[in-house]
Amino acid sequence: MEKRVIGAVDNETRCRHYNGPLDRIALKCSCCDTYYSCAACHEEHTGRAFQPIPETEMHVPAVLCGSCQNEMTPASYISCGDQCPHCRAPFNPGCKNHYAMYFSWKSGGVK
C-alpha cells in the first residue's frame, strides 16, 4: 500500500526541492505525524517549520523509502549506508548534510 507523501511530485517521493535520481526519502514530521518529501515541503504546506524527530522516537518508523515504501526507524535509516535495507535502492549520500534538520539528536553531519 502506497503511503501518502505531501509535496511528492512522483511515486518515489521526490519533490520540487529535491528531485535528483537518488532523492527517494520521505520523513514524518513529529508535530503532525505525516510524511513530507522534505522540510521545505512541510513549511510550504503547513506554514510551520518541520519539527525534528526526537531522540526518544529514534526506534519508531518515521522514514520512508520512495522506491519500495519500506518504513524505517531513524536509527536504521542513519545506519543503512545510503541504500534501502529492504530493496537496496540507493539514497542520496548528501542527505547526511540535513540530519540536524530531521533528527533532533544530530547536531549536523554524521556522528
Secondary structure, 3 states (H helix, E strand, C coil): CCCCCECCCCCCCCCCCCCCCCCCEEEEECCCCEEECCHHHHHHHHCCCCCCECHHHCCCCCEEECCCCCEECHHHHHCCCCECCCCCCECCHHHHHHHHHHECCCCCCCC
